[in-house]
Amino acid sequence: MPIIKSAKKRVKLNKKAAVRNAKTKKSVKLALKQFKTALKDGKNLPKKQSSLQSNIDKAAKKNVIHKNKANRLKSRMAKQAKASSKTTTKKAAPKAKKTVKKTK
C-alpha cells in the first residue's frame, strides 16, 4: 500500500479507470457477438452494425482499444455485412426465364 497521499489517489483513480475500461471492452465484445448472430440469422443487421460501430468508436476514443484495431474491426464488419447482403439477395429473388413464342 502506498504511503504518499498522491500515490493513494492514483491507486483509487486506477481502480475506477480499470472498471470503466472493462465495461467498455465488455460492451464491444457483446456488440460483436450480437452482430455475428445477426449475420447468421439475417435479422436486424443494419441496427446491429451501427451499434457495433458506435461501441468500437467509443472504445477507441477512450483509448481502451487502439485506433487502428478499431478501424480494422469496422472494416471487417463492413465486408461481412456486404457479403451477407449479396448472398441473401441472390437466394431471395431468383429470376425466372422469359419464354418467347415465335409466330410465322
C-alpha positions as CSV (number, residue, x, y, z in Angstrom):
1,M,0.0,0.0,0.0
2,P,1.4,3.4,-0.9
3,I,2.3,5.9,1.8
4,I,2.3,9.1,-0.1
5,K,-1.0,10.9,-0.5
6,S,-0.8,11.4,-4.2
7,A,0.1,7.7,-4.7
8,K,-3.0,6.7,-2.7
9,K,-5.1,8.9,-5.0
10,R,-3.6,7.3,-8.1
11,V,-4.5,3.8,-6.8
12,K,-8.1,5.0,-6.4
13,L,-8.2,6.5,-9.9
14,N,-6.6,3.5,-11.4
15,K,-9.3,1.2,-9.9
16,K,-12.0,3.4,-11.3
17,A,-10.4,3.5,-14.7
18,A,-10.0,-0.3,-14.7
19,V,-13.7,-0.7,-14.0
20,R,-14.7,1.8,-16.7
21,N,-12.3,0.2,-19.3
22,A,-13.6,-3.3,-18.5
23,K,-17.2,-2.1,-19.0
24,T,-16.3,-0.5,-22.4
25,K,-14.5,-3.7,-23.5
26,K,-17.4,-5.8,-22.5
27,S,-19.8,-3.7,-24.4
28,V,-17.7,-4.0,-27.6
29,K,-17.5,-7.8,-27.2
30,L,-21.2,-8.0,-26.6
31,A,-22.0,-5.9,-29.7
32,L,-19.6,-8.0,-31.7
33,K,-21.3,-11.2,-30.6
34,Q,-24.8,-9.7,-31.4
35,F,-23.5,-8.7,-34.8
36,K,-22.3,-12.2,-35.6
37,T,-25.6,-13.8,-34.5
38,A,-27.5,-11.2,-36.6
39,L,-25.2,-12.0,-39.5
40,K,-26.1,-15.7,-39.3
41,D,-29.8,-15.0,-38.8
42,G,-30.0,-12.2,-41.3
43,K,-32.3,-10.2,-39.0
44,N,-31.7,-6.6,-37.8
45,L,-28.3,-6.5,-39.4
46,P,-28.1,-2.7,-40.1
47,K,-29.1,-1.9,-36.5
48,K,-26.5,-4.3,-35.0
49,Q,-23.9,-3.0,-37.4
50,S,-24.4,0.6,-36.3
51,S,-24.5,-0.4,-32.7
52,L,-21.2,-2.2,-33.1
53,Q,-19.6,0.7,-35.0
54,S,-20.6,3.2,-32.3
55,N,-19.3,0.9,-29.5
56,I,-16.0,0.5,-31.3
57,D,-15.7,4.2,-31.9
58,K,-16.3,4.9,-28.2
59,A,-13.7,2.4,-27.1
60,A,-11.1,3.9,-29.5
61,K,-11.9,7.4,-28.3
62,K,-11.4,6.3,-24.7
63,N,-8.1,4.6,-25.7
64,V,-9.4,1.2,-24.5
65,I,-8.5,-0.2,-27.9
66,H,-6.1,1.1,-30.4
67,K,-7.5,3.3,-33.2
68,N,-6.0,1.0,-35.9
69,K,-7.7,-2.0,-34.3
70,A,-11.0,-0.1,-34.2
71,N,-10.6,0.7,-37.9
72,R,-9.7,-2.9,-38.7
73,L,-12.7,-4.3,-36.8
74,K,-15.1,-1.9,-38.6
75,S,-13.6,-2.8,-42.0
76,R,-14.0,-6.5,-41.4
77,M,-17.6,-6.0,-40.1
78,A,-18.5,-4.0,-43.2
79,K,-17.0,-6.6,-45.5
80,Q,-19.0,-9.4,-43.7
81,A,-22.2,-7.4,-43.9
82,K,-21.8,-6.6,-47.6
83,A,-21.0,-10.3,-48.4
84,S,-24.1,-11.5,-46.4
85,S,-26.3,-9.0,-48.1
86,K,-25.2,-10.3,-51.5
87,T,-25.9,-13.9,-50.6
88,T,-29.3,-13.1,-49.2
89,T,-30.4,-11.1,-52.3
90,K,-29.3,-13.9,-54.6
91,K,-31.2,-16.6,-52.6
92,A,-34.3,-14.5,-52.0
93,A,-35.1,-13.4,-55.6
94,P,-34.2,-15.9,-58.3
95,K,-35.0,-14.6,-61.8
96,A,-37.5,-16.5,-63.9
97,K,-36.7,-17.1,-67.6
98,K,-39.0,-15.5,-70.1
99,T,-40.4,-17.6,-72.9
100,V,-40.9,-16.0,-76.2
101,K,-43.4,-17.6,-78.6
102,K,-42.4,-17.5,-82.2
103,T,-45.0,-16.8,-84.8
104,K,-44.8,-17.5,-88.5
